Amino acid sequence: MAGDQGGGRISDVFRVLAVAHRAEQVYRRIGELHLAAQAMVARSEAVVHFHPEWGLRLVRRAIPAIDGKRDPELELSARHGLAWYLNDAGQGLAARAEVARNAGGGGGARGRRGAAR
C-alpha cells in the first residue's frame, strides 16, 4: 500500500507539471505573460521537492514576468520560493541575499503593496 501512495504522489506531480506546462504555452501564445509566469511558479512548486535545481530555474524564469501590482501575492510567493529553493540547492548565501533584498519594503511585492496604502 505505501508504495502505491508514493507512486500516486509522483504521478500527481507529473500531471500537475503537464497541465501547468500546457497552460504556460497557451498563455504565452495569447500574450498573457503574467499568467504564464503563474503556471511556471506552479510547476516549480510541483517539482522542487524532487529536483531543487529545476524548481530554481523555473521560478527564476517566472519572476521577471510577474506583474506584482496585478498579483502581489504571486510575486511574494515566487520570491519566497526562490529563497527557499536556493537554500535547498545548497546556495545558502544566495538565499540569505534574496531574503535581505526583499525585506524591509525596499522592493518586491511587499514594498509596492505597503507603498500603495
C-alpha positions in Angstrom: 0.0 0.0 0.0 2.7 2.5 0.9 4.3 2.0 -2.5 1.0 2.8 -4.2 0.7 6.0 -2.3 4.2 7.1 -3.3 3.6 6.2 -6.9 0.3 8.1 -6.8 2.1 11.3 -5.5 4.7 11.1 -8.2 2.0 10.6 -10.9 0.2 13.6 -9.4 3.3 15.7 -9.7 3.8 14.7 -13.4 0.1 15.5 -14.0 0.5 19.0 -12.5 3.7 19.5 -14.4 2.0 18.6 -17.7 -1.1 20.7 -17.1 0.9 23.7 -15.9 3.3 23.4 -18.9 0.4 23.4 -21.3 -1.2 26.4 -19.5 2.1 28.3 -19.8 2.3 27.6 -23.5 -1.3 28.8 -24.1 -0.8 31.9 -22.0 2.4 32.8 -23.9 0.7 32.3 -27.2 -2.1 34.8 -26.3 0.4 37.3 -24.7 -0.6 36.7 -21.1 3.0 36.6 -19.7 1.8 37.1 -16.1 -0.4 34.1 -16.3 2.4 32.1 -18.0 4.6 33.0 -15.0 1.9 31.9 -12.7 1.9 28.5 -14.4 5.7 28.4 -14.1 5.5 29.0 -10.4 3.0 26.2 -10.1 5.5 23.9 -12.0 8.3 25.0 -9.7 6.3 24.2 -6.6 5.4 20.7 -8.0 9.0 19.7 -8.9 11.2 21.4 -6.3 10.9 18.6 -3.8 12.2 16.1 -6.3 14.6 18.4 -8.1 15.6 21.7 -6.4 17.7 22.9 -9.3 14.8 22.5 -11.8 12.4 24.3 -9.4 15.0 27.1 -9.1 15.4 27.5 -12.8 11.6 27.7 -13.3 11.0 30.3 -10.5 13.9 32.4 -11.8 12.3 32.5 -15.2 8.9 33.3 -13.8 9.7 36.2 -11.5 10.5 38.8 -14.2 7.2 38.2 -15.9 5.1 38.5 -12.8 3.0 41.7 -12.6 3.4 42.5 -8.9 0.7 45.2 -9.0 -1.8 42.7 -10.5 -1.0 39.9 -8.2 1.3 40.8 -5.2 0.7 37.5 -3.5 2.1 35.6 -6.5 5.2 37.8 -6.6 5.7 37.3 -2.9 5.2 33.6 -3.2 7.6 33.3 -6.1 10.3 35.4 -4.3 9.8 33.3 -1.1 10.1 30.2 -3.2 13.3 31.5 -4.9 14.9 31.9 -1.5 13.7 28.5 -0.3 14.9 26.8 -3.5 18.3 28.4 -3.4 18.7 27.1 0.2 17.6 23.6 -0.9 20.0 23.7 -3.8 22.9 24.3 -1.4 23.1 28.0 -2.1 22.5 29.3 1.4 24.3 32.6 1.0 22.4 33.4 -2.1 19.1 32.5 -0.3 20.0 34.9 2.5 20.8 37.6 0.0 17.4 37.1 -1.7 15.6 37.4 1.7 17.6 40.5 2.5 16.9 42.1 -0.9 13.1 41.7 -0.4 12.9 42.5 3.3 12.1 45.9 4.7 9.8 47.2 1.9 12.7 48.2 -0.4 11.4 46.0 -3.2 9.3 43.1 -4.2 5.6 42.7 -3.7 5.7 43.7 0.0 7.3 47.1 -0.7 4.9 48.0 -3.5 1.9 46.9 -1.6 3.0 48.8 1.5 3.7 51.9 -0.6 0.2 51.8 -2.2 -1.6 52.1 1.1 
